[in-house]
Amino acid sequence: PQNTSAPRVPPTTNPALAYTNRTPAKYTPKDFIFGKVIGEGSFGTVYLAKDIHTGKEHAIKVCDKRHIIKEKKTEYVTREKEVLNMLAGAKHSFVRLYCTFQDIDRLYFVLSYAKNGELLPYINKVGSFDIECTKFYSAEILRGLEYLHGLGIIHRDLKPENILLDEKMHVLITDFGCTKILKEPEVPLNENETHVRERKNSFVGTAQYLSPEILTDRNASRSSDLWAFGCIIYQMVAGLPPFRARNDYMIFQKIQKLDYEVPDGFSEMAKSLVEQLLVLDPTQRLGAQDEHGAGYPSIRAHPFFEGVDFETLHEQTPPPIY
Ligand SMILES: NC(=O)c1nn(CC2CCNCC2)c2c1CCc1cnc(N=C3C=CCC=C3)nc1-2
């Protein structure tokens, strides 16, 4: 990105008139003032940036072309752009891709900026969410999964770090580099059916939310995200993820043996829902047998979500987190 030490402000003294609101046909890095780094990964670096024409803040993911090729990440970057384009019609739940452009060395993804960052620090700050917050944020994540799975997309790396919060504290799911786009029809395989082994997935990052079938390198399915969903609900209520150990290998062992405990004081309703999602057999998880493309009525119907109006979640004011 161009030198950010001397931010370029359009020639006017009145900041209200500073922005033309005319957006170029094709963006270049010079159309943005790049600010702080807000994320880094194997893909590249994410910056907070301001569109000099509209004044709007964006997250811009910048990927170095040579690095992507060297690290054999082209498939991930291509798939992420494909998924973000597939999500363009979503009115809620996901960071949005506004545009992409490139220069000789880099690819640029201009995304919506989640002003309030990750969900995780909010859980850590208060220790654990009360039931109203847990219901609201679980319901917003479920709405996102219903939309994603309805398109035949599996996230495969759902975790609190990838659940972001916009300026009104609504959920924006991000990071689609590990997604799998199902070539429908996906017939849910039973335990005794042979799984056509998918190319080995090289997962990096947090192991705590990975489902048993992803760890044993069998086919991930929509149900793999339901497992991660169960882990996130547990963490909202308990303040920590269900499968904890001092290294990834021991975490994997605990996951595959379903070795977790529910602390005293854990809401009975939440416990019932978590226990029906953290099931080793992916076909037996709550929601796994629901008709594809029709959302998760069996999860919505769980008593834990009693009173939640799923259709107006994004219009509701999120409950305060304290
Ligand atoms: N990898 C990405 O696509 C990505 N990474 N980040 C920042 C990460 C920080 C660590 N946890 C996962 C997200 C983003 C995006 C998408 C687009 C995106 C939009 N808004 C924000 N906002 C943030 C605000 C404050 C702190 C962190 C992120 N961040 C991102």
The ligand as a MOL file (V3000), in Angstrom:
LIG
                    3D

  0  0  0     0  0            999 V3000
M  V30 BEGIN CTAB
M  V30 COUNTS 30 34 0 0 0
M  V30 BEGIN ATOM
M  V30 1 N -8.6560 -13.2460 7.2780 0
M  V30 2 C -9.6040 -12.4000 6.9870 0
M  V30 3 O -10.2740 -12.5090 5.9600 0
M  V30 4 C -9.8740 -11.3290 7.9560 0
M  V30 5 N -9.1240 -11.1650 9.0590 0
M  V30 6 N -9.6300 -10.1290 9.7350 0
M  V30 7 C -9.0610 -9.7390 11.0150 0
M  V30 8 C -8.9160 -10.9950 11.8680 0
M  V30 9 C -8.3660 -10.7290 13.2350 0
M  V30 10 C -8.2220 -12.0370 13.9820 0
M  V30 11 N -9.4600 -12.7660 14.0420 0
M  V30 12 C -10.0890 -12.9870 12.7590 0
M  V30 13 C -10.2630 -11.6910 12.0070 0
M  V30 14 C -10.6930 -9.6090 9.0830 0
M  V30 15 C -10.8780 -10.3570 7.9460 0
M  V30 16 C -12.0270 -10.1540 7.0070 0
M  V30 17 C -12.6210 -8.7880 7.1080 0
M  V30 18 C -12.5460 -8.1520 8.4560 0
M  V30 19 C -13.4270 -7.1260 8.7990 0
M  V30 20 N -13.3180 -6.4920 9.9750 0
M  V30 21 C -12.3580 -6.8700 10.8380 0
M  V30 22 N -12.3110 -6.1790 11.9770 0
M  V30 23 C -11.5440 -6.2410 13.0560 0
M  V30 24 C -11.6060 -5.1590 13.9840 0
M  V30 25 C -10.8570 -5.1610 15.1200 0
M  V30 26 C -9.9510 -6.2610 15.4330 0
M  V30 27 C -9.9430 -7.3750 14.4740 0
M  V30 28 C -10.6940 -7.3570 13.3310 0
M  V30 29 N -11.4730 -7.8710 10.5890 0
M  V30 30 C -11.5610 -8.5200 9.4090 0
M  V30 END ATOM
M  V30 BEGIN BOND
M  V30 1 1 1 2
M  V30 2 2 2 3
M  V30 3 1 2 4
M  V30 4 2 4 5
M  V30 5 1 4 15
M  V30 6 1 5 6
M  V30 7 1 6 7
M  V30 8 1 6 14
M  V30 9 1 7 8
M  V30 10 1 8 9
M  V30 11 1 8 13
M  V30 12 1 9 10
M  V30 13 1 10 11
M  V30 14 1 11 12
M  V30 15 1 12 13
M  V30 16 2 14 15
M  V30 17 1 14 30
M  V30 18 1 15 16
M  V30 19 1 16 17
M  V30 20 1 17 18
M  V30 21 1 18 19
M  V30 22 2 18 30
M  V30 23 2 19 20
M  V30 24 1 20 21
M  V30 25 1 21 22
M  V30 26 2 21 29
M  V30 27 2 22 23
M  V30 28 1 23 24
M  V30 29 1 23 28
M  V30 30 2 24 25
M  V30 31 1 25 26
M  V30 32 1 26 27
M  V30 33 2 27 28
M  V30 34 1 29 30
M  V30 END BOND
M  V30 END CTAB
M  END
